[in-house]
Amino acid sequence: MTKTTDETHKRVFREIGDAIMGDRIYARCQKPGTWTLFRKSATHQGSKCILTKDAYARIERAFTNIQK
């Protein structure tokens, strides 16, 4: 049986304005359509994606219904 995404990635909770840099970042948004992307692949669903090659992400919004 294959592991789900939540099992293979460690959950990290950050504050608004925090920035993340790295070679491979898994990003997930609870609301599809709120992404701001420079490039979008054909398989991007709008709710999750993997940012690669010197990726940079900044937290702009927070949701209160996410369980920690």
C-alpha angles and dihedrals in degrees: 000000000000122000120247122239092257090056095049098044125059112233114238123185117205138179127251110277095028115133130213125200129185149115094267125020125176108213127188130185125193093212117057113219098036094095120115106204132174091203128019126197123218091248096052109123098191096242102071140008143159116245113210142181108041092338122193124193131178125196109235103163139028131204123213095207095069113110117225 
